[in-house]
Amino acid sequence: MWTFVVPMIFMVAIFYFMLIRPQQKKSKDHRQLLENLKRGDKVITNGGIIGVIINIDDQIVNLEVADKVRIEVGRSYIAGFAPKKGSKGGD
């Protein structure tokens, strides 16, 4: 019986440390990013649109993507802060 139980416990531990734990950390970091958004931040959406935050509600973020061109996106669709100009994507 122990020959079956010990490998199963080992496999569960591997799955936890390789898959579940990193995903939970990434989710927590994204949630914290969304909570800390403020007006004037330059962000990128999941669709690749880069814009500056003009207004923030509980669920909706208004972005200015060009001069006098504003769009609304769901707050959860903000992927992160936009890369700085001159920085390389591979860094």
PyMOL Python script that loads the backbone (N, CA, C, O; Angstrom):
from pymol import cmd

cmd.read_pdbstr("""\
ATOM      1  N   MET A   1       0.818  -1.194   0.000  1.00  0.00           N
ATOM      2  CA  MET A   1       0.000   0.000   0.000  1.00  0.00           C
ATOM      3  C   MET A   1       0.867   1.264   0.000  1.00  0.00           C
ATOM      4  O   MET A   1       0.544   2.236  -0.683  1.00  0.00           O
ATOM      5  N   TRP A   2       1.957   1.254   0.758  1.00  0.00           N
ATOM      6  CA  TRP A   2       2.828   2.437   0.822  1.00  0.00           C
ATOM      7  C   TRP A   2       3.503   2.710  -0.517  1.00  0.00           C
ATOM      8  O   TRP A   2       3.877   3.846  -0.809  1.00  0.00           O
ATOM      9  N   THR A   3       3.653   1.689  -1.309  1.00  0.00           N
ATOM     10  CA  THR A   3       4.281   1.899  -2.614  1.00  0.00           C
ATOM     11  C   THR A   3       3.385   2.720  -3.542  1.00  0.00           C
ATOM     12  O   THR A   3       3.860   3.283  -4.529  1.00  0.00           O
ATOM     13  N   PHE A   4       2.108   2.788  -3.230  1.00  0.00           N
ATOM     14  CA  PHE A   4       1.194   3.602  -4.008  1.00  0.00           C
ATOM     15  C   PHE A   4       1.014   5.000  -3.392  1.00  0.00           C
ATOM     16  O   PHE A   4       0.940   5.988  -4.123  1.00  0.00           O
ATOM     17  N   VAL A   5       0.945   5.090  -2.084  1.00  0.00           N
ATOM     18  CA  VAL A   5       0.657   6.341  -1.393  1.00  0.00           C
ATOM     19  C   VAL A   5       1.807   7.333  -1.494  1.00  0.00           C
ATOM     20  O   VAL A   5       1.580   8.510  -1.772  1.00  0.00           O
ATOM     21  N   VAL A   6       3.015   6.887  -1.279  1.00  0.00           N
ATOM     22  CA  VAL A   6       4.178   7.783  -1.287  1.00  0.00           C
ATOM     23  C   VAL A   6       4.367   8.449  -2.649  1.00  0.00           C
ATOM     24  O   VAL A   6       4.552   9.665  -2.688  1.00  0.00           O
ATOM     25  N   PRO A   7       4.329   7.724  -3.768  1.00  0.00           N
ATOM     26  CA  PRO A   7       4.464   8.423  -5.064  1.00  0.00           C
ATOM     27  C   PRO A   7       3.316   9.398  -5.341  1.00  0.00           C
ATOM     28  O   PRO A   7       3.531  10.438  -5.964  1.00  0.00           O
ATOM     29  N   MET A   8       2.104   9.076  -4.888  1.00  0.00           N
ATOM     30  CA  MET A   8       0.976   9.986  -5.096  1.00  0.00           C
ATOM     31  C   MET A   8       1.174  11.287  -4.319  1.00  0.00           C
ATOM     32  O   MET A   8       0.899  12.366  -4.844  1.00  0.00           O
ATOM     33  N   ILE A   9       1.644  11.198  -3.087  1.00  0.00           N
ATOM     34  CA  ILE A   9       1.925  12.396  -2.293  1.00  0.00           C
ATOM     35  C   ILE A   9       3.018  13.216  -2.965  1.00  0.00           C
ATOM     36  O   ILE A   9       2.937  14.444  -3.013  1.00  0.00           O
ATOM     37  N   PHE A  10       4.032  12.544  -3.480  1.00  0.00           N
ATOM     38  CA  PHE A  10       5.114  13.221  -4.180  1.00  0.00           C
ATOM     39  C   PHE A  10       4.591  13.953  -5.425  1.00  0.00           C
ATOM     40  O   PHE A  10       5.002  15.081  -5.698  1.00  0.00           O
ATOM     41  N   MET A  11       3.690  13.315  -6.175  1.00  0.00           N
ATOM     42  CA  MET A  11       3.135  13.938  -7.385  1.00  0.00           C
ATOM     43  C   MET A  11       2.263  15.152  -7.035  1.00  0.00           C
ATOM     44  O   MET A  11       2.308  16.166  -7.730  1.00  0.00           O
ATOM     45  N   VAL A  12       1.483  15.051  -5.974  1.00  0.00           N
ATOM     46  CA  VAL A  12       0.660  16.176  -5.546  1.00  0.00           C
ATOM     47  C   VAL A  12       1.554  17.349  -5.150  1.00  0.00           C
ATOM     48  O   VAL A  12       1.252  18.495  -5.484  1.00  0.00           O
ATOM     49  N   ALA A  13       2.640  17.078  -4.448  1.00  0.00           N
ATOM     50  CA  ALA A  13       3.565  18.137  -4.047  1.00  0.00           C
ATOM     51  C   ALA A  13       4.186  18.808  -5.273  1.00  0.00           C
ATOM     52  O   ALA A  13       4.330  20.031  -5.303  1.00  0.00           O
ATOM     53  N   ILE A  14       4.547  18.033  -6.262  1.00  0.00           N
ATOM     54  CA  ILE A  14       5.126  18.588  -7.490  1.00  0.00           C
ATOM     55  C   ILE A  14       4.109  19.490  -8.195  1.00  0.00           C
ATOM     56  O   ILE A  14       4.442  20.600  -8.610  1.00  0.00           O
ATOM     57  N   PHE A  15       2.873  19.010  -8.328  1.00  0.00           N
ATOM     58  CA  PHE A  15       1.840  19.822  -8.966  1.00  0.00           C
ATOM     59  C   PHE A  15       1.614  21.123  -8.206  1.00  0.00           C
ATOM     60  O   PHE A  15       1.434  22.176  -8.818  1.00  0.00           O
ATOM     61  N   TYR A  16       1.624  21.059  -6.890  1.00  0.00           N
ATOM     62  CA  TYR A  16       1.401  22.261  -6.099  1.00  0.00           C
ATOM     63  C   TYR A  16       2.502  23.280  -6.340  1.00  0.00           C
ATOM     64  O   TYR A  16       2.217  24.447  -6.611  1.00  0.00           O
ATOM     65  N   PHE A  17       3.755  22.855  -6.245  1.00  0.00           N
ATOM     66  CA  PHE A  17       4.868  23.800  -6.356  1.00  0.00           C
ATOM     67  C   PHE A  17       5.166  24.229  -7.788  1.00  0.00           C
ATOM     68  O   PHE A  17       5.754  25.291  -7.996  1.00  0.00           O
ATOM     69  N   MET A  18       4.781  23.439  -8.768  1.00  0.00           N
ATOM     70  CA  MET A  18       5.073  23.784 -10.158  1.00  0.00           C
ATOM     71  C   MET A  18       3.910  24.487 -10.866  1.00  0.00           C
ATOM     72  O   MET A  18       4.135  25.271 -11.788  1.00  0.00           O
ATOM     73  N   LEU A  19       2.667  24.212 -10.444  1.00  0.00           N
ATOM     74  CA  LEU A  19       1.526  24.769 -11.161  1.00  0.00           C
ATOM     75  C   LEU A  19       0.632  25.663 -10.304  1.00  0.00           C
ATOM     76  O   LEU A  19       0.360  26.803 -10.678  1.00  0.00           O
ATOM     77  N   ILE A  20       0.184  25.171  -9.189  1.00  0.00           N
ATOM     78  CA  ILE A  20      -0.832  25.880  -8.410  1.00  0.00           C
ATOM     79  C   ILE A  20      -0.254  27.113  -7.725  1.00  0.00           C
ATOM     80  O   ILE A  20      -0.821  28.199  -7.843  1.00  0.00           O
ATOM     81  N   ARG A  21       0.832  26.975  -7.030  1.00  0.00           N
ATOM     82  CA  ARG A  21       1.414  28.087  -6.272  1.00  0.00           C
ATOM     83  C   ARG A  21       1.827  29.270  -7.155  1.00  0.00           C
ATOM     84  O   ARG A  21       1.504  30.409  -6.819  1.00  0.00           O
ATOM     85  N   PRO A  22       2.528  29.043  -8.270  1.00  0.00           N
ATOM     86  CA  PRO A  22       2.879  30.183  -9.131  1.00  0.00           C
ATOM     87  C   PRO A  22       1.646  30.890  -9.706  1.00  0.00           C
ATOM     88  O   PRO A  22       1.643  32.114  -9.842  1.00  0.00           O
ATOM     89  N   GLN A  23       0.597  30.123 -10.045  1.00  0.00           N
ATOM     90  CA  GLN A  23      -0.609  30.734 -10.576  1.00  0.00           C
ATOM     91  C   GLN A  23      -1.301  31.595  -9.521  1.00  0.00           C
ATOM     92  O   GLN A  23      -1.810  32.670  -9.838  1.00  0.00           O
ATOM     93  N   GLN A  24      -1.324  31.137  -8.278  1.00  0.00           N
ATOM     94  CA  GLN A  24      -1.916  31.922  -7.198  1.00  0.00           C
ATOM     95  C   GLN A  24      -1.142  33.216  -6.974  1.00  0.00           C
ATOM     96  O   GLN A  24      -1.742  34.263  -6.730  1.00  0.00           O
ATOM     97  N   LYS A  25       0.186  33.150  -7.054  1.00  0.00           N
ATOM     98  CA  LYS A  25       1.012  34.347  -6.866  1.00  0.00           C
ATOM     99  C   LYS A  25       0.772  35.350  -7.993  1.00  0.00           C
ATOM    100  O   LYS A  25       0.667  36.552  -7.749  1.00  0.00           O
ATOM    101  N   LYS A  26       0.687  34.851  -9.225  1.00  0.00           N
ATOM    102  CA  LYS A  26       0.436  35.730 -10.367  1.00  0.00           C
ATOM    103  C   LYS A  26      -0.937  36.391 -10.243  1.00  0.00           C
ATOM    104  O   LYS A  26      -1.081  37.580 -10.528  1.00  0.00           O
ATOM    105  N   SER A  27      -1.922  35.642  -9.828  1.00  0.00           N
ATOM    106  CA  SER A  27      -3.263  36.182  -9.648  1.00  0.00           C
ATOM    107  C   SER A  27      -3.285  37.249  -8.551  1.00  0.00           C
ATOM    108  O   SER A  27      -3.937  38.282  -8.700  1.00  0.00           O
ATOM    109  N   LYS A  28      -2.582  37.002  -7.465  1.00  0.00           N
ATOM    110  CA  LYS A  28      -2.514  37.972  -6.362  1.00  0.00           C
ATOM    111  C   LYS A  28      -1.824  39.255  -6.819  1.00  0.00           C
ATOM    112  O   LYS A  28      -2.280  40.351  -6.491  1.00  0.00           O
ATOM    113  N   ASP A  29      -0.732  39.131  -7.571  1.00  0.00           N
ATOM    114  CA  ASP A  29      -0.015  40.307  -8.071  1.00  0.00           C
ATOM    115  C   ASP A  29      -0.895  41.135  -9.012  1.00  0.00           C
ATOM    116  O   ASP A  29      -0.877  42.364  -8.947  1.00  0.00           O
ATOM    117  N   HIS A  30      -1.665  40.474  -9.887  1.00  0.00           N
ATOM    118  CA  HIS A  30      -2.541  41.179 -10.820  1.00  0.00           C
ATOM    119  C   HIS A  30      -3.656  41.893 -10.067  1.00  0.00           C
ATOM    120  O   HIS A  30      -3.995  43.029 -10.396  1.00  0.00           O
ATOM    121  N   ARG A  31      -4.228  41.241  -9.063  1.00  0.00           N
ATOM    122  CA  ARG A  31      -5.274  41.856  -8.247  1.00  0.00           C
ATOM    123  C   ARG A  31      -4.740  43.104  -7.542  1.00  0.00           C
ATOM    124  O   ARG A  31      -5.427  44.122  -7.460  1.00  0.00           O
ATOM    125  N   GLN A  32      -3.515  43.014  -7.038  1.00  0.00           N
ATOM    126  CA  GLN A  32      -2.900  44.155  -6.356  1.00  0.00           C
ATOM    127  C   GLN A  32      -2.633  45.296  -7.348  1.00  0.00           C
ATOM    128  O   GLN A  32      -2.826  46.465  -7.015  1.00  0.00           O
ATOM    129  N   LEU A  33      -2.195  44.961  -8.553  1.00  0.00           N
ATOM    130  CA  LEU A  33      -1.980  45.966  -9.589  1.00  0.00           C
ATOM    131  C   LEU A  33      -3.277  46.708  -9.894  1.00  0.00           C
ATOM    132  O   LEU A  33      -3.275  47.935  -9.996  1.00  0.00           O
ATOM    133  N   LEU A  34      -4.384  45.982 -10.040  1.00  0.00           N
ATOM    134  CA  LEU A  34      -5.664  46.602 -10.358  1.00  0.00           C
ATOM    135  C   LEU A  34      -6.147  47.502  -9.227  1.00  0.00           C
ATOM    136  O   LEU A  34      -6.776  48.529  -9.482  1.00  0.00           O
ATOM    137  N   GLU A  35      -5.864  47.131  -7.989  1.00  0.00           N
ATOM    138  CA  GLU A  35      -6.272  47.946  -6.854  1.00  0.00           C
ATOM    139  C   GLU A  35      -5.470  49.239  -6.769  1.00  0.00           C
ATOM    140  O   GLU A  35      -5.973  50.248  -6.274  1.00  0.00           O
ATOM    141  N   ASN A  36      -4.226  49.218  -7.247  1.00  0.00           N
ATOM    142  CA  ASN A  36      -3.342  50.375  -7.116  1.00  0.00           C
ATOM    143  C   ASN A  36      -3.327  51.291  -8.345  1.00  0.00           C
ATOM    144  O   ASN A  36      -2.521  52.219  -8.406  1.00  0.00           O
ATOM    145  N   LEU A  37      -4.199  51.047  -9.318  1.00  0.00           N
ATOM    146  CA  LEU A  37      -4.247  51.913 -10.487  1.00  0.00           C
ATOM    147  C   LEU A  37      -4.728  53.302 -10.081  1.00  0.00           C
ATOM    148  O   LEU A  37      -5.579  53.459  -9.206  1.00  0.00           O
ATOM    149  N   LYS A  38      -4.157  54.303 -10.744  1.00  0.00           N
ATOM    150  CA  LYS A  38      -4.581  55.670 -10.459  1.00  0.00           C
ATOM    151  C   LYS A  38      -4.568  56.471 -11.760  1.00  0.00           C
ATOM    152  O   LYS A  38      -4.019  56.041 -12.775  1.00  0.00           O
ATOM    153  N   ARG A  39      -5.174  57.616 -11.698  1.00  0.00           N
ATOM    154  CA  ARG A  39      -5.258  58.508 -12.845  1.00  0.00           C
ATOM    155  C   ARG A  39      -3.852  58.914 -13.296  1.00  0.00           C
ATOM    156  O   ARG A  39      -3.000  59.240 -12.469  1.00  0.00           O
ATOM    157  N   GLY A  40      -3.617  58.892 -14.602  1.00  0.00           N
ATOM    158  CA  GLY A  40      -2.327  59.293 -15.139  1.00  0.00           C
ATOM    159  C   GLY A  40      -1.383  58.130 -15.401  1.00  0.00           C
ATOM    160  O   GLY A  40      -0.351  58.310 -16.047  1.00  0.00           O
ATOM    161  N   ASP A  41      -1.716  56.935 -14.911  1.00  0.00           N
ATOM    162  CA  ASP A  41      -0.866  55.760 -15.177  1.00  0.00           C
ATOM    163  C   ASP A  41      -0.974  55.363 -16.648  1.00  0.00           C
ATOM    164  O   ASP A  41      -2.056  55.409 -17.234  1.00  0.00           O
ATOM    165  N   LYS A  42       0.140  54.980 -17.230  1.00  0.00           N
ATOM    166  CA  LYS A  42       0.156  54.497 -18.606  1.00  0.00           C
ATOM    167  C   LYS A  42       0.107  52.974 -18.546  1.00  0.00           C
ATOM    168  O   LYS A  42       1.003  52.339 -17.990  1.00  0.00           O
ATOM    169  N   VAL A  43      -0.953  52.388 -19.123  1.00  0.00           N
ATOM    170  CA  VAL A  43      -1.182  50.956 -18.997  1.00  0.00           C
ATOM    171  C   VAL A  43      -1.352  50.308 -20.361  1.00  0.00           C
ATOM    172  O   VAL A  43      -1.551  50.980 -21.374  1.00  0.00           O
ATOM    173  N   ILE A  44      -1.270  48.993 -20.358  1.00  0.00           N
ATOM    174  CA  ILE A  44      -1.525  48.198 -21.555  1.00  0.00           C
ATOM    175  C   ILE A  44      -2.626  47.202 -21.235  1.00  0.00           C
ATOM    176  O   ILE A  44      -2.653  46.619 -20.152  1.00  0.00           O
ATOM    177  N   THR A  45      -3.539  47.010 -22.188  1.00  0.00           N
ATOM    178  CA  THR A  45      -4.645  46.090 -21.984  1.00  0.00           C
ATOM    179  C   THR A  45      -4.259  44.699 -22.483  1.00  0.00           C
ATOM    180  O   THR A  45      -3.215  44.519 -23.110  1.00  0.00           O
ATOM    181  N   ASN A  46      -5.119  43.718 -22.193  1.00  0.00           N
ATOM    182  CA  ASN A  46      -4.878  42.360 -22.688  1.00  0.00           C
ATOM    183  C   ASN A  46      -4.897  42.310 -24.211  1.00  0.00           C
ATOM    184  O   ASN A  46      -4.284  41.426 -24.809  1.00  0.00           O
ATOM    185  N   GLY A  47      -5.592  43.246 -24.840  1.00  0.00           N
ATOM    186  CA  GLY A  47      -5.649  43.303 -26.298  1.00  0.00           C
ATOM    187  C   GLY A  47      -4.474  44.035 -26.919  1.00  0.00           C
ATOM    188  O   GLY A  47      -4.365  44.093 -28.144  1.00  0.00           O
ATOM    189  N   GLY A  48      -3.590  44.597 -26.100  1.00  0.00           N
ATOM    190  CA  GLY A  48      -2.402  45.268 -26.611  1.00  0.00           C
ATOM    191  C   GLY A  48      -2.554  46.761 -26.798  1.00  0.00           C
ATOM    192  O   GLY A  48      -1.656  47.401 -27.344  1.00  0.00           O
ATOM    193  N   ILE A  49      -3.662  47.336 -26.363  1.00  0.00           N
ATOM    194  CA  ILE A  49      -3.879  48.775 -26.489  1.00  0.00           C
ATOM    195  C   ILE A  49      -3.177  49.489 -25.339  1.00  0.00           C
ATOM    196  O   ILE A  49      -3.336  49.119 -24.176  1.00  0.00           O
ATOM    197  N   ILE A  50      -2.404  50.509 -25.674  1.00  0.00           N
ATOM    198  CA  ILE A  50      -1.686  51.294 -24.669  1.00  0.00           C
ATOM    199  C   ILE A  50      -2.368  52.644 -24.545  1.00  0.00           C
ATOM    200  O   ILE A  50      -2.672  53.298 -25.542  1.00  0.00           O
ATOM    201  N   GLY A  51      -2.604  53.048 -23.305  1.00  0.00           N
ATOM    202  CA  GLY A  51      -3.251  54.335 -23.080  1.00  0.00           C
ATOM    203  C   GLY A  51      -2.987  54.854 -21.682  1.00  0.00           C
ATOM    204  O   GLY A  51      -2.436  54.156 -20.831  1.00  0.00           O
ATOM    205  N   VAL A  52      -3.391  56.093 -21.465  1.00  0.00           N
ATOM    206  CA  VAL A  52      -3.239  56.749 -20.168  1.00  0.00           C
ATOM    207  C   VAL A  52      -4.607  56.767 -19.492  1.00  0.00           C
ATOM    208  O   VAL A  52      -5.616  57.086 -20.121  1.00  0.00           O
ATOM    209  N   ILE A  53      -4.631  56.424 -18.217  1.00  0.00           N
ATOM    210  CA  ILE A  53      -5.889  56.389 -17.479  1.00  0.00           C
ATOM    211  C   ILE A  53      -6.387  57.811 -17.256  1.00  0.00           C
ATOM    212  O   ILE A  53      -5.673  58.660 -16.722  1.00  0.00           O
ATOM    213  N   ILE A  54      -7.631  58.054 -17.676  1.00  0.00           N
ATOM    214  CA  ILE A  54      -8.274  59.344 -17.506  1.00  0.00           C
ATOM    215  C   ILE A  54      -9.224  59.300 -16.314  1.00  0.00           C
ATOM    216  O   ILE A  54      -9.286  60.245 -15.527  1.00  0.00           O
ATOM    217  N   ASN A  55      -9.961  58.201 -16.184  1.00  0.00           N
ATOM    218  CA  ASN A  55     -10.941  58.064 -15.117  1.00  0.00           C
ATOM    219  C   ASN A  55     -11.052  56.592 -14.743  1.00  0.00           C
ATOM    220  O   ASN A  55     -10.911  55.720 -15.599  1.00  0.00           O
ATOM    221  N   ILE A  56     -11.304  56.313 -13.461  1.00  0.00           N
ATOM    222  CA  ILE A  56     -11.435  54.939 -12.986  1.00  0.00           C
ATOM    223  C   ILE A  56     -12.715  54.821 -12.169  1.00  0.00           C
ATOM    224  O   ILE A  56     -12.964  55.621 -11.267  1.00  0.00           O
ATOM    225  N   ASP A  57     -13.526  53.815 -12.492  1.00  0.00           N
ATOM    226  CA  ASP A  57     -14.673  53.438 -11.687  1.00  0.00           C
ATOM    227  C   ASP A  57     -14.377  52.069 -11.081  1.00  0.00           C
ATOM    228  O   ASP A  57     -13.266  51.554 -11.203  1.00  0.00           O
ATOM    229  N   ASP A  58     -15.374  51.488 -10.434  1.00  0.00           N
ATOM    230  CA  ASP A  58     -15.173  50.153  -9.854  1.00  0.00           C
ATOM    231  C   ASP A  58     -14.889  49.098 -10.921  1.00  0.00           C
ATOM    232  O   ASP A  58     -14.048  48.222 -10.719  1.00  0.00           O
ATOM    233  N   GLN A  59     -15.585  49.176 -12.055  1.00  0.00           N
ATOM    234  CA  GLN A  59     -15.450  48.164 -13.098  1.00  0.00           C
ATOM    235  C   GLN A  59     -14.915  48.693 -14.421  1.00  0.00           C
ATOM    236  O   GLN A  59     -14.418  47.911 -15.231  1.00  0.00           O
ATOM    237  N   ILE A  60     -15.000  49.985 -14.661  1.00  0.00           N
ATOM    238  CA  ILE A  60     -14.642  50.566 -15.951  1.00  0.00           C
ATOM    239  C   ILE A  60     -13.461  51.527 -15.802  1.00  0.00           C
ATOM    240  O   ILE A  60     -13.377  52.292 -14.841  1.00  0.00           O
ATOM    241  N   VAL A  61     -12.549  51.465 -16.784  1.00  0.00           N
ATOM    242  CA  VAL A  61     -11.413  52.389 -16.846  1.00  0.00           C
ATOM    243  C   VAL A  61     -11.502  53.123 -18.181  1.00  0.00           C
ATOM    244  O   VAL A  61     -11.644  52.499 -19.232  1.00  0.00           O
ATOM    245  N   ASN A  62     -11.419  54.437 -18.133  1.00  0.00           N
ATOM    246  CA  ASN A  62     -11.389  55.252 -19.352  1.00  0.00           C
ATOM    247  C   ASN A  62      -9.934  55.529 -19.699  1.00  0.00           C
ATOM    248  O   ASN A  62      -9.173  56.054 -18.886  1.00  0.00           O
ATOM    249  N   LEU A  63      -9.565  55.167 -20.916  1.00  0.00           N
ATOM    250  CA  LEU A  63      -8.194  55.363 -21.392  1.00  0.00           C
ATOM    251  C   LEU A  63      -8.172  56.377 -22.528  1.00  0.00           C
ATOM    252  O   LEU A  63      -9.070  56.400 -23.370  1.00  0.00           O
ATOM    253  N   GLU A  64      -7.151  57.204 -22.543  1.00  0.00           N
ATOM    254  CA  GLU A  64      -6.909  58.083 -23.686  1.00  0.00           C
ATOM    255  C   GLU A  64      -5.778  57.445 -24.484  1.00  0.00           C
ATOM    256  O   GLU A  64      -4.642  57.360 -24.018  1.00  0.00           O
ATOM    257  N   VAL A  65      -6.112  56.993 -25.702  1.00  0.00           N
ATOM    258  CA  VAL A  65      -5.144  56.266 -26.517  1.00  0.00           C
ATOM    259  C   VAL A  65      -4.464  57.161 -27.545  1.00  0.00           C
ATOM    260  O   VAL A  65      -3.410  56.810 -28.075  1.00  0.00           O
ATOM    261  N   ALA A  66      -5.053  58.303 -27.826  1.00  0.00           N
ATOM    262  CA  ALA A  66      -4.460  59.311 -28.715  1.00  0.00           C
ATOM    263  C   ALA A  66      -5.083  60.643 -28.312  1.00  0.00           C
ATOM    264  O   ALA A  66      -5.948  60.686 -27.437  1.00  0.00           O
ATOM    265  N   ASP A  67      -4.646  61.728 -28.946  1.00  0.00           N
ATOM    266  CA  ASP A  67      -5.212  63.035 -28.626  1.00  0.00           C
ATOM    267  C   ASP A  67      -6.724  63.016 -28.833  1.00  0.00           C
ATOM    268  O   ASP A  67      -7.202  62.800 -29.947  1.00  0.00           O
ATOM    269  N   LYS A  68      -7.468  63.240 -27.763  1.00  0.00           N
ATOM    270  CA  LYS A  68      -8.923  63.312 -27.767  1.00  0.00           C
ATOM    271  C   LYS A  68      -9.601  62.024 -28.245  1.00  0.00           C
ATOM    272  O   LYS A  68     -10.747  62.058 -28.694  1.00  0.00           O
ATOM    273  N   VAL A  69      -8.908  60.905 -28.152  1.00  0.00           N
ATOM    274  CA  VAL A  69      -9.494  59.602 -28.474  1.00  0.00           C
ATOM    275  C   VAL A  69      -9.520  58.794 -27.184  1.00  0.00           C
ATOM    276  O   VAL A  69      -8.481  58.392 -26.659  1.00  0.00           O
ATOM    277  N   ARG A  70     -10.731  58.566 -26.687  1.00  0.00           N
ATOM    278  CA  ARG A  70     -10.886  57.869 -25.413  1.00  0.00           C
ATOM    279  C   ARG A  70     -11.711  56.617 -25.601  1.00  0.00           C
ATOM    280  O   ARG A  70     -12.662  56.590 -26.383  1.00  0.00           O
ATOM    281  N   ILE A  71     -11.336  55.582 -24.874  1.00  0.00           N
ATOM    282  CA  ILE A  71     -12.086  54.326 -24.916  1.00  0.00           C
ATOM    283  C   ILE A  71     -12.339  53.871 -23.483  1.00  0.00           C
ATOM    284  O   ILE A  71     -11.646  54.274 -22.548  1.00  0.00           O
ATOM    285  N   GLU A  72     -13.346  53.024 -23.339  1.00  0.00           N
ATOM    286  CA  GLU A  72     -13.641  52.417 -22.049  1.00  0.00           C
ATOM    287  C   GLU A  72     -13.269  50.948 -22.121  1.00  0.00           C
ATOM    288  O   GLU A  72     -13.581  50.271 -23.101  1.00  0.00           O
ATOM    289  N   VAL A  73     -12.606  50.455 -21.093  1.00  0.00           N
ATOM    290  CA  VAL A  73     -12.291  49.028 -20.988  1.00  0.00           C
ATOM    291  C   VAL A  73     -12.649  48.566 -19.582  1.00  0.00           C
ATOM    292  O   VAL A  73     -12.686  49.352 -18.636  1.00  0.00           O
ATOM    293  N   GLY A  74     -12.907  47.282 -19.476  1.00  0.00           N
ATOM    294  CA  GLY A  74     -13.148  46.714 -18.155  1.00  0.00           C
ATOM    295  C   GLY A  74     -11.865  46.735 -17.348  1.00  0.00           C
ATOM    296  O   GLY A  74     -10.781  46.490 -17.877  1.00  0.00           O
ATOM    297  N   ARG A  75     -11.997  47.027 -16.072  1.00  0.00           N
ATOM    298  CA  ARG A  75     -10.820  47.126 -15.207  1.00  0.00           C
ATOM    299  C   ARG A  75     -10.010  45.829 -15.198  1.00  0.00           C
ATOM    300  O   ARG A  75      -8.781  45.868 -15.134  1.00  0.00           O
ATOM    301  N   SER A  76     -10.680  44.698 -15.261  1.00  0.00           N
ATOM    302  CA  SER A  76      -9.980  43.413 -15.210  1.00  0.00           C
ATOM    303  C   SER A  76      -9.176  43.119 -16.478  1.00  0.00           C
ATOM    304  O   SER A  76      -8.352  42.205 -16.491  1.00  0.00           O
ATOM    305  N   TYR A  77      -9.415  43.898 -17.553  1.00  0.00           N
ATOM    306  CA  TYR A  77      -8.680  43.685 -18.802  1.00  0.00           C
ATOM    307  C   TYR A  77      -7.380  44.480 -18.882  1.00  0.00           C
ATOM    308  O   TYR A  77      -6.695  44.447 -19.904  1.00  0.00           O
ATOM    309  N   ILE A  78      -7.042  45.180 -17.828  1.00  0.00           N
ATOM    310  CA  ILE A  78      -5.743  45.863 -17.776  1.00  0.00           C
ATOM    311  C   ILE A  78      -4.686  44.804 -17.470  1.00  0.00           C
ATOM    312  O   ILE A  78      -4.753  44.135 -16.439  1.00  0.00           O
ATOM    313  N   ALA A  79      -3.717  44.653 -18.361  1.00  0.00           N
ATOM    314  CA  ALA A  79      -2.690  43.623 -18.189  1.00  0.00           C
ATOM    315  C   ALA A  79      -1.549  44.099 -17.302  1.00  0.00           C
ATOM    316  O   ALA A  79      -0.969  43.303 -16.563  1.00  0.00           O
ATOM    317  N   GLY A  80      -1.218  45.377 -17.363  1.00  0.00           N
ATOM    318  CA  GLY A  80      -0.108  45.889 -16.568  1.00  0.00           C
ATOM    319  C   GLY A  80       0.263  47.283 -17.013  1.00  0.00           C
ATOM    320  O   GLY A  80      -0.433  47.910 -17.812  1.00  0.00           O
ATOM    321  N   PHE A  81       1.356  47.747 -16.488  1.00  0.00           N
ATOM    322  CA  PHE A  81       1.848  49.063 -16.878  1.00  0.00           C
ATOM    323  C   PHE A  81       2.538  48.945 -18.228  1.00  0.00           C
ATOM    324  O   PHE A  81       3.184  47.939 -18.520  1.00  0.00           O
ATOM    325  N   ALA A  82       2.398  49.975 -19.042  1.00  0.00           N
ATOM    326  CA  ALA A  82       3.007  49.977 -20.369  1.00  0.00           C
ATOM    327  C   ALA A  82       4.522  50.076 -20.232  1.00  0.00           C
ATOM    328  O   ALA A  82       5.026  50.730 -19.319  1.00  0.00           O
ATOM    329  N   PRO A  83       5.251  49.425 -21.146  1.00  0.00           N
ATOM    330  CA  PRO A  83       6.707  49.533 -21.095  1.00  0.00           C
ATOM    331  C   PRO A  83       7.159  50.957 -21.370  1.00  0.00           C
ATOM    332  O   PRO A  83       6.522  51.688 -22.128  1.00  0.00           O
ATOM    333  N   LYS A  84       8.246  51.334 -20.758  1.00  0.00           N
ATOM    334  CA  LYS A  84       8.807  52.677 -20.955  1.00  0.00           C
ATOM    335  C   LYS A  84       9.386  52.773 -22.353  1.00  0.00           C
ATOM    336  O   LYS A  84       9.848  51.777 -22.908  1.00  0.00           O
ATOM    337  N   LYS A  85       9.362  53.977 -22.927  1.00  0.00           N
ATOM    338  CA  LYS A  85       9.965  54.172 -24.252  1.00  0.00           C
ATOM    339  C   LYS A  85      11.461  53.947 -24.153  1.00  0.00           C
ATOM    340  O   LYS A  85      12.119  54.378 -23.206  1.00  0.00           O
ATOM    341  N   GLY A  86      11.981  53.256 -25.164  1.00  0.00           N
ATOM    342  CA  GLY A  86      13.412  53.007 -25.195  1.00  0.00           C
ATOM    343  C   GLY A  86      13.813  51.707 -24.505  1.00  0.00           C
ATOM    344  O   GLY A  86      14.956  51.268 -24.634  1.00  0.00           O
ATOM    345  N   SER A  87      12.881  51.082 -23.769  1.00  0.00           N
ATOM    346  CA  SER A  87      13.239  49.806 -23.134  1.00  0.00           C
ATOM    347  C   SER A  87      13.029  48.687 -24.140  1.00  0.00           C
ATOM    348  O   SER A  87      12.172  48.774 -25.019  1.00  0.00           O
ATOM    349  N   LYS A  88      13.813  47.649 -23.999  1.00  0.00           N
ATOM    350  CA  LYS A  88      13.744  46.531 -24.917  1.00  0.00           C
ATOM    351  C   LYS A  88      12.816  45.476 -24.342  1.00  0.00           C
ATOM    352  O   LYS A  88      12.800  45.252 -23.132  1.00  0.00           O
ATOM    353  N   GLY A  89      12.038  44.822 -25.210  1.00  0.00           N
ATOM    354  CA  GLY A  89      11.075  43.818 -24.762  1.00  0.00           C
ATOM    355  C   GLY A  89      11.708  42.573 -24.203  1.00  0.00           C
ATOM    356  O   GLY A  89      11.065  41.882 -23.413  1.00  0.00           O
ATOM    357  N   GLY A  90      12.924  42.246 -24.562  1.00  0.00           N
ATOM    358  CA  GLY A  90      13.571  41.023 -24.134  1.00  0.00           C
ATOM    359  C   GLY A  90      14.218  41.104 -22.768  1.00  0.00           C
ATOM    360  O   GLY A  90      14.724  40.093 -22.283  1.00  0.00           O
ATOM    361  N   ASP A  91      14.225  42.265 -22.122  1.00  0.00           N
ATOM    362  CA  ASP A  91      14.892  42.417 -20.828  1.00  0.00           C
ATOM    363  C   ASP A  91      14.161  41.763 -19.712  1.00  0.00           C
ATOM    364  O   ASP A  91      14.610  41.812 -18.567  1.00  0.00           O
TER     365      ASP A  91
END
""", "prot")
cmd.dss("prot")
cmd.show_as("cartoon", "prot")
cmd.util.cbc("prot")
cmd.orient("prot")
